[in-house]
Amino acid sequence: MARKDDPQTVEYEAKAKNLLKAELKRKGVTYGHLAEKLASMDIHETERNLNNKISRGGFSAAFLLQCLRAIGVHSLQLD
């Protein structure tokens, strides 16, 4: 298991954070709206918690997929 301070881990956490933030911006979804959309999927996160979690970037792949599903992202371009 990679350590949290491993340069590759840090790099990919930043990529995941930037990917999610970009998709939220592209879809015009705020953290408040994301919280509402997740709640409709029975996933309960506060706006503040989402802000903190996404800003840190150390979230799970499951969380990333939940957020993408909630905002209606069906495909991604990874460059």
Long-range contacts (C-beta under 8 A, 24 or more apart in sequence): 4-58, 13-56, 13-57, 13-58, 14-57, 16-57, 16-59, 16-64, 17-54, 17-55, 17-56, 17-57, 19-64, 19-76, 19-78, 20-54, 20-64, 20-67, 20-68, 21-54, 23-67, 23-68, 23-71, 23-73, 23-76, 24-67, 24-71, 27-71, 27-72, 27-73, 29-71, 34-67, 34-70, 34-71, 37-70, 37-71, 38-66, 38-67, 38-70, 40-70, 41-66, 41-69, 41-70, 43-70
